[in-house]
Structures are given as C-alpha cells and as structure tokens.
C-alpha cells in the first residue's frame, strides 16, 4: 500500500500507509489522535511557464511506496 503525508495542526507532519481510495480521508495523528489532512505537494514548475498546473488526473497522487518499488522510480 502507498504511504501518504499528513499534517496535524498540533503535532506536525506524519506518514500513514493507506489504500488509494482512502488517501483524501483525514488520518488520525499517531501522537494525539486528532484528525489530520493530507499534504499534497505539486510538481515544480518550469521557469517561465506559469500556464501549467498540477492535475491529479495526470498521475500525481502525492504518494510513494515503501521499499523502492519500480513504479516510483
């Protein structure tokens, strides 16, 4: 299963292993138990090309797999 980044407003960042279908659902902070939102990081833009935007349908799900799988590079 993929690993997603979440941010607790009180405790900070943490990772959670979740199903893709659950990636946008809040995750409970392992320290305090508060529901935390997923952190989505967009791809860097090429200098001078401000017309391009990050689109999840283009395959960027904000995830990575543990163990250096082949699909993550």
PyMOL Python script that loads the backbone (N, CA, C, O; Angstrom):
from pymol import cmd

cmd.read_pdbstr("""\
ATOM      1  N   UNK A   1       0.842  -1.175   0.000  1.00  0.00           N
ATOM      2  CA  UNK A   1       0.000   0.000   0.000  1.00  0.00           C
ATOM      3  C   UNK A   1       0.890   1.243   0.000  1.00  0.00           C
ATOM      4  O   UNK A   1       1.998   1.222   0.536  1.00  0.00           O
ATOM      5  N   UNK A   2       0.402   2.310  -0.598  1.00  0.00           N
ATOM      6  CA  UNK A   2       1.186   3.548  -0.640  1.00  0.00           C
ATOM      7  C   UNK A   2       1.215   4.281   0.700  1.00  0.00           C
ATOM      8  O   UNK A   2       0.372   4.068   1.572  1.00  0.00           O
ATOM      9  N   UNK A   3       2.203   5.138   0.827  1.00  0.00           N
ATOM     10  CA  UNK A   3       2.395   5.950   2.026  1.00  0.00           C
ATOM     11  C   UNK A   3       2.053   7.397   1.677  1.00  0.00           C
ATOM     12  O   UNK A   3       2.533   7.927   0.675  1.00  0.00           O
ATOM     13  N   UNK A   4       1.231   8.029   2.496  1.00  0.00           N
ATOM     14  CA  UNK A   4       0.820   9.407   2.266  1.00  0.00           C
ATOM     15  C   UNK A   4       1.284  10.289   3.423  1.00  0.00           C
ATOM     16  O   UNK A   4       1.433   9.816   4.550  1.00  0.00           O
ATOM     17  N   UNK A   5       1.509  11.553   3.143  1.00  0.00           N
ATOM     18  CA  UNK A   5       1.912  12.529   4.147  1.00  0.00           C
ATOM     19  C   UNK A   5       0.683  13.269   4.663  1.00  0.00           C
ATOM     20  O   UNK A   5      -0.187  13.666   3.889  1.00  0.00           O
ATOM     21  N   UNK A   6       0.626  13.448   5.980  1.00  0.00           N
ATOM     22  CA  UNK A   6      -0.453  14.180   6.631  1.00  0.00           C
ATOM     23  C   UNK A   6       0.148  15.213   7.562  1.00  0.00           C
ATOM     24  O   UNK A   6       1.308  15.094   7.955  1.00  0.00           O
ATOM     25  N   UNK A   7      -0.633  16.233   7.922  1.00  0.00           N
ATOM     26  CA  UNK A   7      -0.158  17.305   8.798  1.00  0.00           C
ATOM     27  C   UNK A   7      -1.168  17.531   9.913  1.00  0.00           C
ATOM     28  O   UNK A   7      -2.302  17.942   9.667  1.00  0.00           O
ATOM     29  N   UNK A   8      -0.744  17.258  11.136  1.00  0.00           N
ATOM     30  CA  UNK A   8      -1.554  17.533  12.320  1.00  0.00           C
ATOM     31  C   UNK A   8      -1.304  18.988  12.726  1.00  0.00           C
ATOM     32  O   UNK A   8      -0.152  19.420  12.778  1.00  0.00           O
ATOM     33  N   UNK A   9      -2.358  19.743  13.011  1.00  0.00           N
ATOM     34  CA  UNK A   9      -2.189  21.146  13.379  1.00  0.00           C
ATOM     35  C   UNK A   9      -1.453  21.306  14.703  1.00  0.00           C
ATOM     36  O   UNK A   9      -0.830  22.344  14.932  1.00  0.00           O
ATOM     37  N   UNK A  10      -1.507  20.311  15.578  1.00  0.00           N
ATOM     38  CA  UNK A  10      -0.837  20.400  16.878  1.00  0.00           C
ATOM     39  C   UNK A  10       0.548  19.745  16.896  1.00  0.00           C
ATOM     40  O   UNK A  10       1.477  20.280  17.502  1.00  0.00           O
ATOM     41  N   UNK A  11       0.689  18.595  16.239  1.00  0.00           N
ATOM     42  CA  UNK A  11       1.921  17.797  16.358  1.00  0.00           C
ATOM     43  C   UNK A  11       2.848  17.871  15.143  1.00  0.00           C
ATOM     44  O   UNK A  11       4.028  17.536  15.253  1.00  0.00           O
ATOM     45  N   UNK A  12       2.341  18.297  14.002  1.00  0.00           N
ATOM     46  CA  UNK A  12       3.186  18.376  12.815  1.00  0.00           C
ATOM     47  C   UNK A  12       2.950  17.235  11.843  1.00  0.00           C
ATOM     48  O   UNK A  12       1.900  16.593  11.852  1.00  0.00           O
ATOM     49  N   UNK A  13       3.954  16.996  11.001  1.00  0.00           N
ATOM     50  CA  UNK A  13       3.839  16.043   9.897  1.00  0.00           C
ATOM     51  C   UNK A  13       4.020  14.594  10.355  1.00  0.00           C
ATOM     52  O   UNK A  13       4.762  14.309  11.295  1.00  0.00           O
ATOM     53  N   UNK A  14       3.320  13.685   9.662  1.00  0.00           N
ATOM     54  CA  UNK A  14       3.497  12.249   9.860  1.00  0.00           C
ATOM     55  C   UNK A  14       3.086  11.527   8.591  1.00  0.00           C
ATOM     56  O   UNK A  14       2.427  12.108   7.728  1.00  0.00           O
ATOM     57  N   UNK A  15       3.469  10.267   8.472  1.00  0.00           N
ATOM     58  CA  UNK A  15       3.115   9.436   7.316  1.00  0.00           C
ATOM     59  C   UNK A  15       2.119   8.372   7.738  1.00  0.00           C
ATOM     60  O   UNK A  15       2.103   7.936   8.889  1.00  0.00           O
ATOM     61  N   UNK A  16       1.281   7.957   6.783  1.00  0.00           N
ATOM     62  CA  UNK A  16       0.321   6.887   7.037  1.00  0.00           C
ATOM     63  C   UNK A  16       0.235   5.984   5.812  1.00  0.00           C
ATOM     64  O   UNK A  16       0.170   6.462   4.680  1.00  0.00           O
ATOM     65  N   UNK A  17       0.236   4.680   6.048  1.00  0.00           N
ATOM     66  CA  UNK A  17       0.055   3.696   4.982  1.00  0.00           C
ATOM     67  C   UNK A  17      -1.442   3.503   4.818  1.00  0.00           C
ATOM     68  O   UNK A  17      -2.133   3.091   5.750  1.00  0.00           O
ATOM     69  N   UNK A  18      -1.943   3.810   3.606  1.00  0.00           N
ATOM     70  CA  UNK A  18      -3.385   3.755   3.378  1.00  0.00           C
ATOM     71  C   UNK A  18      -3.698   3.270   1.984  1.00  0.00           C
ATOM     72  O   UNK A  18      -2.842   3.300   1.100  1.00  0.00           O
ATOM     73  N   UNK A  19      -4.917   2.823   1.785  1.00  0.00           N
ATOM     74  CA  UNK A  19      -5.399   2.473   0.453  1.00  0.00           C
ATOM     75  C   UNK A  19      -5.567   3.745  -0.369  1.00  0.00           C
ATOM     76  O   UNK A  19      -5.827   4.814   0.182  1.00  0.00           O
ATOM     77  N   UNK A  20      -5.419   3.631  -1.682  1.00  0.00           N
ATOM     78  CA  UNK A  20      -5.564   4.785  -2.560  1.00  0.00           C
ATOM     79  C   UNK A  20      -6.949   5.414  -2.388  1.00  0.00           C
ATOM     80  O   UNK A  20      -7.077   6.639  -2.393  1.00  0.00           O
ATOM     81  N   UNK A  21      -7.971   4.597  -2.240  1.00  0.00           N
ATOM     82  CA  UNK A  21      -9.337   5.102  -2.088  1.00  0.00           C
ATOM     83  C   UNK A  21      -9.510   5.932  -0.811  1.00  0.00           C
ATOM     84  O   UNK A  21     -10.439   6.734  -0.719  1.00  0.00           O
ATOM     85  N   UNK A  22      -8.625   5.747   0.170  1.00  0.00           N
ATOM     86  CA  UNK A  22      -8.716   6.457   1.449  1.00  0.00           C
ATOM     87  C   UNK A  22      -7.754   7.639   1.538  1.00  0.00           C
ATOM     88  O   UNK A  22      -7.691   8.300   2.574  1.00  0.00           O
ATOM     89  N   UNK A  23      -7.008   7.915   0.478  1.00  0.00           N
ATOM     90  CA  UNK A  23      -5.927   8.901   0.546  1.00  0.00           C
ATOM     91  C   UNK A  23      -6.386  10.300   0.939  1.00  0.00           C
ATOM     92  O   UNK A  23      -5.641  11.016   1.607  1.00  0.00           O
ATOM     93  N   UNK A  24      -7.586  10.711   0.545  1.00  0.00           N
ATOM     94  CA  UNK A  24      -8.060  12.061   0.862  1.00  0.00           C
ATOM     95  C   UNK A  24      -8.845  12.142   2.166  1.00  0.00           C
ATOM     96  O   UNK A  24      -9.193  13.233   2.616  1.00  0.00           O
ATOM     97  N   UNK A  25      -9.122  10.997   2.769  1.00  0.00           N
ATOM     98  CA  UNK A  25      -9.812  10.984   4.058  1.00  0.00           C
ATOM     99  C   UNK A  25      -8.839  11.422   5.149  1.00  0.00           C
ATOM    100  O   UNK A  25      -7.652  11.102   5.076  1.00  0.00           O
ATOM    101  N   UNK A  26      -9.319  12.146   6.156  1.00  0.00           N
ATOM    102  CA  UNK A  26      -8.434  12.527   7.265  1.00  0.00           C
ATOM    103  C   UNK A  26      -7.859  11.280   7.941  1.00  0.00           C
ATOM    104  O   UNK A  26      -8.531  10.253   8.045  1.00  0.00           O
ATOM    105  N   UNK A  27      -6.615  11.383   8.396  1.00  0.00           N
ATOM    106  CA  UNK A  27      -5.954  10.302   9.131  1.00  0.00           C
ATOM    107  C   UNK A  27      -5.764  10.759  10.576  1.00  0.00           C
ATOM    108  O   UNK A  27      -5.540  11.941  10.836  1.00  0.00           O
ATOM    109  N   UNK A  28      -5.856   9.819  11.507  1.00  0.00           N
ATOM    110  CA  UNK A  28      -5.670  10.166  12.910  1.00  0.00           C
ATOM    111  C   UNK A  28      -4.184  10.314  13.215  1.00  0.00           C
ATOM    112  O   UNK A  28      -3.376   9.455  12.863  1.00  0.00           O
ATOM    113  N   UNK A  29      -3.840  11.405  13.869  1.00  0.00           N
ATOM    114  CA  UNK A  29      -2.461  11.654  14.264  1.00  0.00           C
ATOM    115  C   UNK A  29      -2.029  10.573  15.254  1.00  0.00           C
ATOM    116  O   UNK A  29      -2.744  10.312  16.222  1.00  0.00           O
ATOM    117  N   UNK A  30      -0.869   9.936  15.030  1.00  0.00           N
ATOM    118  CA  UNK A  30      -0.427   8.876  15.940  1.00  0.00           C
ATOM    119  C   UNK A  30      -0.038   9.395  17.324  1.00  0.00           C
ATOM    120  O   UNK A  30       0.039   8.609  18.268  1.00  0.00           O
ATOM    121  N   UNK A  31       0.206  10.686  17.466  1.00  0.00           N
ATOM    122  CA  UNK A  31       0.614  11.253  18.757  1.00  0.00           C
ATOM    123  C   UNK A  31      -0.584  11.677  19.609  1.00  0.00           C
ATOM    124  O   UNK A  31      -0.655  11.354  20.795  1.00  0.00           O
ATOM    125  N   UNK A  32      -1.535  12.410  18.989  1.00  0.00           N
ATOM    126  CA  UNK A  32      -2.633  12.973  19.791  1.00  0.00           C
ATOM    127  C   UNK A  32      -4.017  12.468  19.403  1.00  0.00           C
ATOM    128  O   UNK A  32      -4.983  12.691  20.133  1.00  0.00           O
ATOM    129  N   UNK A  33      -4.126  11.780  18.244  1.00  0.00           N
ATOM    130  CA  UNK A  33      -5.408  11.229  17.828  1.00  0.00           C
ATOM    131  C   UNK A  33      -6.320  12.192  17.090  1.00  0.00           C
ATOM    132  O   UNK A  33      -7.449  11.833  16.756  1.00  0.00           O
ATOM    133  N   UNK A  34      -5.855  13.415  16.827  1.00  0.00           N
ATOM    134  CA  UNK A  34      -6.641  14.405  16.095  1.00  0.00           C
ATOM    135  C   UNK A  34      -6.675  14.057  14.612  1.00  0.00           C
ATOM    136  O   UNK A  34      -5.689  13.559  14.068  1.00  0.00           O
ATOM    137  N   UNK A  35      -7.807  14.316  13.953  1.00  0.00           N
ATOM    138  CA  UNK A  35      -7.913  14.089  12.513  1.00  0.00           C
ATOM    139  C   UNK A  35      -7.025  15.096  11.785  1.00  0.00           C
ATOM    140  O   UNK A  35      -7.087  16.297  12.045  1.00  0.00           O
ATOM    141  N   UNK A  36      -6.198  14.589  10.872  1.00  0.00           N
ATOM    142  CA  UNK A  36      -5.251  15.438  10.138  1.00  0.00           C
ATOM    143  C   UNK A  36      -5.518  15.332   8.645  1.00  0.00           C
ATOM    144  O   UNK A  36      -5.951  14.291   8.152  1.00  0.00           O
ATOM    145  N   UNK A  37      -5.254  16.419   7.933  1.00  0.00           N
ATOM    146  CA  UNK A  37      -5.465  16.448   6.489  1.00  0.00           C
ATOM    147  C   UNK A  37      -4.208  16.006   5.746  1.00  0.00           C
ATOM    148  O   UNK A  37      -3.091  16.127   6.249  1.00  0.00           O
ATOM    149  N   UNK A  38      -4.421  15.493   4.539  1.00  0.00           N
ATOM    150  CA  UNK A  38      -3.312  15.037   3.701  1.00  0.00           C
ATOM    151  C   UNK A  38      -2.571  16.223   3.121  1.00  0.00           C
ATOM    152  O   UNK A  38      -3.179  17.223   2.743  1.00  0.00           O
ATOM    153  N   UNK A  39      -1.264  16.109   3.051  1.00  0.00           N
ATOM    154  CA  UNK A  39      -0.413  17.122   2.446  1.00  0.00           C
ATOM    155  C   UNK A  39      -0.224  16.743   0.983  1.00  0.00           C
ATOM    156  O   UNK A  39       0.254  15.651   0.678  1.00  0.00           O
ATOM    157  N   UNK A  40      -0.598  17.645   0.079  1.00  0.00           N
ATOM    158  CA  UNK A  40      -0.438  17.402  -1.354  1.00  0.00           C
ATOM    159  C   UNK A  40       0.602  18.383  -1.868  1.00  0.00           C
ATOM    160  O   UNK A  40       0.443  19.598  -1.748  1.00  0.00           O
ATOM    161  N   UNK A  41       1.662  17.842  -2.437  1.00  0.00           N
ATOM    162  CA  UNK A  41       2.744  18.665  -2.951  1.00  0.00           C
ATOM    163  C   UNK A  41       2.682  18.635  -4.467  1.00  0.00           C
ATOM    164  O   UNK A  41       2.713  17.563  -5.070  1.00  0.00           O
ATOM    165  N   UNK A  42       2.594  19.789  -5.079  1.00  0.00           N
ATOM    166  CA  UNK A  42       2.545  19.880  -6.540  1.00  0.00           C
ATOM    167  C   UNK A  42       3.922  19.730  -7.153  1.00  0.00           C
ATOM    168  O   UNK A  42       4.936  19.917  -6.481  1.00  0.00           O
ATOM    169  N   UNK A  43       3.953  19.396  -8.415  1.00  0.00           N
ATOM    170  CA  UNK A  43       5.209  19.286  -9.141  1.00  0.00           C
ATOM    171  C   UNK A  43       5.794  20.674  -9.357  1.00  0.00           C
ATOM    172  O   UNK A  43       5.050  21.645  -9.498  1.00  0.00           O
ATOM    173  N   UNK A  44       7.124  20.778  -9.385  1.00  0.00           N
ATOM    174  CA  UNK A  44       7.729  22.078  -9.636  1.00  0.00           C
ATOM    175  C   UNK A  44       7.395  22.564 -11.040  1.00  0.00           C
ATOM    176  O   UNK A  44       7.234  21.767 -11.964  1.00  0.00           O
ATOM    177  N   UNK A  45       7.295  23.871 -11.185  1.00  0.00           N
ATOM    178  CA  UNK A  45       7.001  24.434 -12.499  1.00  0.00           C
ATOM    179  C   UNK A  45       8.298  24.780 -13.217  1.00  0.00           C
ATOM    180  O   UNK A  45       9.322  25.048 -12.588  1.00  0.00           O
ATOM    181  N   UNK A  46       8.238  24.771 -14.516  1.00  0.00           N
ATOM    182  CA  UNK A  46       9.376  25.152 -15.327  1.00  0.00           C
ATOM    183  C   UNK A  46       9.387  26.668 -15.405  1.00  0.00           C
ATOM    184  O   UNK A  46       8.346  27.285 -15.631  1.00  0.00           O
ATOM    185  N   UNK A  47      10.545  27.273 -15.221  1.00  0.00           N
ATOM    186  CA  UNK A  47      10.651  28.734 -15.230  1.00  0.00           C
ATOM    187  C   UNK A  47      10.058  29.306 -16.510  1.00  0.00           C
ATOM    188  O   UNK A  47      10.356  28.852 -17.615  1.00  0.00           O
ATOM    189  N   UNK A  48       9.214  30.313 -16.330  1.00  0.00           N
ATOM    190  CA  UNK A  48       8.620  30.985 -17.478  1.00  0.00           C
ATOM    191  C   UNK A  48       7.359  30.333 -18.006  1.00  0.00           C
ATOM    192  O   UNK A  48       6.763  30.850 -18.951  1.00  0.00           O
ATOM    193  N   UNK A  49       6.923  29.210 -17.431  1.00  0.00           N
ATOM    194  CA  UNK A  49       5.723  28.536 -17.913  1.00  0.00           C
ATOM    195  C   UNK A  49       4.689  28.505 -16.798  1.00  0.00           C
ATOM    196  O   UNK A  49       4.492  27.468 -16.164  1.00  0.00           O
ATOM    197  N   UNK A  50       4.029  29.631 -16.553  1.00  0.00           N
ATOM    198  CA  UNK A  50       3.046  29.726 -15.476  1.00  0.00           C
ATOM    199  C   UNK A  50       1.680  29.208 -15.885  1.00  0.00           C
ATOM    200  O   UNK A  50       0.769  29.164 -15.058  1.00  0.00           O
ATOM    201  N   UNK A  51       1.514  28.810 -17.153  1.00  0.00           N
ATOM    202  CA  UNK A  51       0.213  28.332 -17.611  1.00  0.00           C
ATOM    203  C   UNK A  51      -0.029  26.879 -17.225  1.00  0.00           C
ATOM    204  O   UNK A  51      -1.165  26.410 -17.293  1.00  0.00           O
ATOM    205  N   UNK A  52       1.017  26.153 -16.818  1.00  0.00           N
ATOM    206  CA  UNK A  52       0.869  24.746 -16.457  1.00  0.00           C
ATOM    207  C   UNK A  52       0.479  24.627 -14.999  1.00  0.00           C
ATOM    208  O   UNK A  52       1.020  25.332 -14.147  1.00  0.00           O
ATOM    209  N   UNK A  53      -0.465  23.734 -14.703  1.00  0.00           N
ATOM    210  CA  UNK A  53      -0.875  23.490 -13.334  1.00  0.00           C
ATOM    211  C   UNK A  53      -0.790  22.005 -13.047  1.00  0.00           C
ATOM    212  O   UNK A  53      -0.834  21.181 -13.961  1.00  0.00           O
ATOM    213  N   UNK A  54      -0.667  21.666 -11.766  1.00  0.00           N
ATOM    214  CA  UNK A  54      -0.623  20.264 -11.354  1.00  0.00           C
ATOM    215  C   UNK A  54      -2.038  19.699 -11.370  1.00  0.00           C
ATOM    216  O   UNK A  54      -2.962  20.335 -10.864  1.00  0.00           O
ATOM    217  N   UNK A  55      -2.217  18.524 -11.940  1.00  0.00           N
ATOM    218  CA  UNK A  55      -3.528  17.909 -12.062  1.00  0.00           C
ATOM    219  C   UNK A  55      -3.435  16.471 -11.602  1.00  0.00           C
ATOM    220  O   UNK A  55      -2.631  15.709 -12.140  1.00  0.00           O
ATOM    221  N   UNK A  56      -4.250  16.066 -10.601  1.00  0.00           N
ATOM    222  CA  UNK A  56      -4.176  14.694 -10.088  1.00  0.00           C
ATOM    223  C   UNK A  56      -4.506  13.669 -11.151  1.00  0.00           C
ATOM    224  O   UNK A  56      -4.014  12.542 -11.083  1.00  0.00           O
ATOM    225  N   UNK A  57      -5.321  14.019 -12.128  1.00  0.00           N
ATOM    226  CA  UNK A  57      -5.664  13.051 -13.162  1.00  0.00           C
ATOM    227  C   UNK A  57      -4.471  12.724 -14.042  1.00  0.00           C
ATOM    228  O   UNK A  57      -4.505  11.743 -14.785  1.00  0.00           O
ATOM    229  N   UNK A  58      -3.422  13.521 -13.974  1.00  0.00           N
ATOM    230  CA  UNK A  58      -2.220  13.280 -14.768  1.00  0.00           C
ATOM    231  C   UNK A  58      -1.323  12.238 -14.122  1.00  0.00           C
ATOM    232  O   UNK A  58      -0.254  11.939 -14.656  1.00  0.00           O
ATOM    233  N   UNK A  59      -1.730  11.672 -12.982  1.00  0.00           N
ATOM    234  CA  UNK A  59      -0.972  10.597 -12.362  1.00  0.00           C
ATOM    235  C   UNK A  59      -0.209  10.991 -11.113  1.00  0.00           C
ATOM    236  O   UNK A  59       0.488  10.147 -10.550  1.00  0.00           O
ATOM    237  N   UNK A  60      -0.303  12.214 -10.656  1.00  0.00           N
ATOM    238  CA  UNK A  60       0.381  12.628  -9.438  1.00  0.00           C
ATOM    239  C   UNK A  60      -0.574  12.470  -8.264  1.00  0.00           C
ATOM    240  O   UNK A  60      -1.424  13.329  -8.033  1.00  0.00           O
ATOM    241  N   UNK A  61      -0.437  11.379  -7.526  1.00  0.00           N
ATOM    242  CA  UNK A  61      -1.338  11.103  -6.409  1.00  0.00           C
ATOM    243  C   UNK A  61      -0.739  11.521  -5.070  1.00  0.00           C
ATOM    244  O   UNK A  61      -1.354  11.295  -4.028  1.00  0.00           O
ATOM    245  N   UNK A  62       0.460  12.131  -5.074  1.00  0.00           N
ATOM    246  CA  UNK A  62       1.080  12.523  -3.820  1.00  0.00           C
ATOM    247  C   UNK A  62       1.415  11.352  -2.940  1.00  0.00           C
ATOM    248  O   UNK A  62       1.233  11.414  -1.724  1.00  0.00           O
ATOM    249  N   UNK A  63       1.906  10.279  -3.536  1.00  0.00           N
ATOM    250  CA  UNK A  63       2.187   9.068  -2.758  1.00  0.00           C
ATOM    251  C   UNK A  63       3.538   8.501  -3.152  1.00  0.00           C
ATOM    252  O   UNK A  63       4.122   8.879  -4.168  1.00  0.00           O
ATOM    253  N   UNK A  64       4.015   7.596  -2.332  1.00  0.00           N
ATOM    254  CA  UNK A  64       5.205   6.828  -2.645  1.00  0.00           C
ATOM    255  C   UNK A  64       5.065   5.472  -1.979  1.00  0.00           C
ATOM    256  O   UNK A  64       4.373   5.343  -0.970  1.00  0.00           O
ATOM    257  N   UNK A  65       5.703   4.481  -2.526  1.00  0.00           N
ATOM    258  CA  UNK A  65       5.654   3.131  -1.964  1.00  0.00           C
ATOM    259  C   UNK A  65       6.912   2.879  -1.153  1.00  0.00           C
ATOM    260  O   UNK A  65       7.976   3.420  -1.454  1.00  0.00           O
ATOM    261  N   UNK A  66       6.790   2.080  -0.155  1.00  0.00           N
ATOM    262  CA  UNK A  66       7.946   1.696   0.663  1.00  0.00           C
ATOM    263  C   UNK A  66       8.800   0.684  -0.102  1.00  0.00           C
ATOM    264  O   UNK A  66       8.275  -0.097  -0.896  1.00  0.00           O
ATOM    265  N   UNK A  67      10.071   0.696   0.126  1.00  0.00           N
ATOM    266  CA  UNK A  67      10.951  -0.338  -0.413  1.00  0.00           C
ATOM    267  C   UNK A  67      11.467  -0.063  -1.812  1.00  0.00           C
ATOM    268  O   UNK A  67      12.026  -0.972  -2.426  1.00  0.00           O
ATOM    269  N   UNK A  68      11.311   1.144  -2.354  1.00  0.00           N
ATOM    270  CA  UNK A  68      11.868   1.476  -3.657  1.00  0.00           C
ATOM    271  C   UNK A  68      11.269   0.676  -4.789  1.00  0.00           C
ATOM    272  O   UNK A  68      12.002   0.082  -5.580  1.00  0.00           O
ATOM    273  N   UNK A  69       9.955   0.647  -4.883  1.00  0.00           N
ATOM    274  CA  UNK A  69       9.301  -0.115  -5.950  1.00  0.00           C
ATOM    275  C   UNK A  69       9.610   0.471  -7.319  1.00  0.00           C
ATOM    276  O   UNK A  69      10.055   1.614  -7.413  1.00  0.00           O
ATOM    277  N   UNK A  70       9.389  -0.271  -8.348  1.00  0.00           N
ATOM    278  CA  UNK A  70       9.693   0.152  -9.706  1.00  0.00           C
ATOM    279  C   UNK A  70       8.808   1.273 -10.210  1.00  0.00           C
ATOM    280  O   UNK A  70       9.246   2.054 -11.054  1.00  0.00           O
ATOM    281  N   UNK A  71       7.579   1.384  -9.727  1.00  0.00           N
ATOM    282  CA  UNK A  71       6.669   2.423 -10.226  1.00  0.00           C
ATOM    283  C   UNK A  71       7.015   3.810  -9.691  1.00  0.00           C
ATOM    284  O   UNK A  71       6.558   4.803 -10.257  1.00  0.00           O
ATOM    285  N   UNK A  72       7.794   3.915  -8.637  1.00  0.00           N
ATOM    286  CA  UNK A  72       8.129   5.215  -8.052  1.00  0.00           C
ATOM    287  C   UNK A  72       9.518   5.703  -8.480  1.00  0.00           C
ATOM    288  O   UNK A  72       9.984   6.736  -7.999  1.00  0.00           O
ATOM    289  N   UNK A  73      10.151   5.001  -9.340  1.00  0.00           N
ATOM    290  CA  UNK A  73      11.409   5.491  -9.871  1.00  0.00           C
ATOM    291  C   UNK A  73      12.590   4.890  -9.249  1.00  0.00           C
ATOM    292  O   UNK A  73      13.717   5.224  -9.614  1.00  0.00           O
TER     293      UNK A  73
END
""", "prot")
cmd.dss("prot")
cmd.show_as("cartoon", "prot")
cmd.util.cbc("prot")
cmd.orient("prot")
